[in-house]
Structure formats: C-alpha cells, structure tokens
C-alpha cells in the first residue's frame, strides 16, 4: 500500500465532504431544498469514503503502532474531524433556515 496516496485520499475525501456541506448551506440560504439534499448526499458519500479509508488504516494498525504517524497523517485526521464537525453544524444551520422559511410561509398564509 502506498501510504502517501492513502493519506491524500483521506484529505481529498474529507475536503470534498466539507465542500459539499458548504454548498448545501449556500443552497439553503437560497431556499433551494432539492439542491440542499443533493449536496448533503454528496457530502455523506465523500465522508463515508474518508471514513472507510480511516477504518482500513485503523484495522491495519491494530492499535500496535504498525502504521507510521507523521505530520501528513495528523493533517489528514484534522481534515476528517473538521469536515465532520462542519457537516454537523451545517445541518443544524440548514434546519434553522427551513424553520425560518416555514414560519415566514405560515405568517404570509395567515
């Protein structure tokens, strides 16, 4: 296994997950709910790819230090955790946008 390529795969997939989540937030600001769902689905898929690679590395390491940890590996882990946190926060913000839009629609209907 090429460790450098594997670590880059982690970084790329985590970055894509965060980017898609941010695009979903931008779509929510515009009220484009179909686009929100599409972008969140893409974010989930990228996040799963990153998680699958991470799980593979953890399994190979077996908690015994078999996988060398270097600054790039730590950087990749930072990307994964940041993208996970960003997605969680973005999903909460999207829920607020939906509630706000529903409240405005209900007020206009009344």
C-alpha positions as CSV (number, residue, x, y, z in Angstrom):
1,X,0.0,0.0,0.0
2,X,1.3,3.5,-0.9
3,X,0.8,5.4,2.4
4,X,1.2,8.8,0.8
5,X,-1.6,8.1,-1.7
6,X,-3.8,6.7,1.1
7,X,-3.3,9.7,3.3
8,X,-4.0,12.0,0.3
9,X,-7.2,10.1,-0.3
10,X,-8.2,10.8,3.3
11,X,-7.5,14.5,2.8
12,X,-9.3,14.7,-0.6
13,X,-12.4,12.9,0.6
14,X,-12.7,14.9,3.8
15,X,-12.2,18.1,1.9
16,X,-14.9,17.1,-0.6
17,X,-17.3,16.3,2.3
18,X,-16.8,19.7,3.8
19,X,-17.1,21.5,0.4
20,X,-20.4,19.7,-0.4
21,X,-21.7,20.5,3.0
22,X,-20.8,24.2,2.5
23,X,-22.6,24.1,-0.9
24,X,-25.6,22.7,0.8
25,X,-25.6,25.6,3.2
26,X,-25.4,28.1,0.4
27,X,-28.4,26.4,-1.3
28,X,-30.3,26.5,2.0
29,X,-29.7,30.3,2.1
30,X,-31.5,30.5,-1.3
31,X,-34.2,28.1,-0.3
32,X,-33.2,25.5,-2.9
33,X,-34.1,22.5,-0.9
34,X,-33.6,20.0,-3.8
35,X,-30.0,21.2,-4.1
36,X,-29.6,21.1,-0.3
37,X,-30.5,17.4,-0.3
38,X,-28.3,16.6,-3.3
39,X,-25.2,18.4,-1.8
40,X,-25.8,16.7,1.6
41,X,-25.9,13.3,-0.1
42,X,-22.7,14.0,-1.9
43,X,-21.2,15.2,1.4
44,X,-22.2,12.0,3.1
45,X,-20.8,9.9,0.3
46,X,-17.4,11.7,0.5
47,X,-17.4,11.4,4.2
48,X,-18.1,7.7,4.0
49,X,-15.2,7.2,1.6
50,X,-12.9,9.1,4.0
51,X,-14.2,7.1,6.9
52,X,-13.7,3.8,5.1
53,X,-10.0,4.6,4.4
54,X,-9.6,5.7,8.0
55,X,-11.2,2.4,9.2
56,X,-8.9,0.4,7.0
57,X,-5.8,2.2,8.4
58,X,-7.0,1.6,12.0
59,X,-7.5,-2.1,11.2
60,X,-4.1,-2.4,9.7
61,X,-2.5,-0.6,12.7
62,X,-4.3,-3.0,15.2
63,X,-3.5,-0.5,18.0
64,X,0.1,-1.5,17.9
65,X,1.8,1.4,16.1
66,X,2.2,-0.6,12.8
67,X,1.1,2.5,10.8
68,X,3.7,5.3,10.9
69,X,2.2,8.5,12.2
70,X,3.7,11.7,10.7
71,X,2.6,15.2,10.2
72,X,0.7,14.5,7.0
73,X,-1.2,11.7,8.7
74,X,-2.1,14.1,11.6
75,X,-3.1,16.7,9.0
76,X,-5.4,14.1,7.3
77,X,-7.0,13.4,10.7
78,X,-7.6,17.1,11.2
79,X,-9.3,17.3,7.8
80,X,-11.6,14.4,8.7
81,X,-12.6,15.8,12.1
82,X,-13.1,19.3,10.7
83,X,-15.3,18.1,7.9
84,X,-17.4,16.0,10.4
85,X,-17.8,19.0,12.7
86,X,-18.6,21.3,9.8
87,X,-21.2,19.0,8.4
88,X,-22.9,18.6,11.8
89,X,-23.0,22.4,12.3
90,X,-24.2,23.0,8.7
91,X,-27.0,20.5,9.2
92,X,-28.2,22.5,12.2
93,X,-28.0,25.7,10.3
94,X,-29.9,24.2,7.4
95,X,-32.6,23.2,9.9
96,X,-32.8,26.8,11.1
97,X,-33.2,28.0,7.5
98,X,-36.0,25.5,6.9
99,X,-37.8,26.5,10.1
100,X,-37.5,30.2,9.2
101,X,-38.8,29.7,5.7
102,X,-41.8,27.6,7.1
103,X,-42.5,30.3,9.7
104,X,-42.5,33.0,7.0
105,X,-44.7,31.0,4.8
106,X,-47.2,30.3,7.6
107,X,-47.2,34.0,8.5
108,X,-47.9,35.0,4.9
109,X,-50.7,32.5,4.7
110,X,-52.4,33.8,7.8
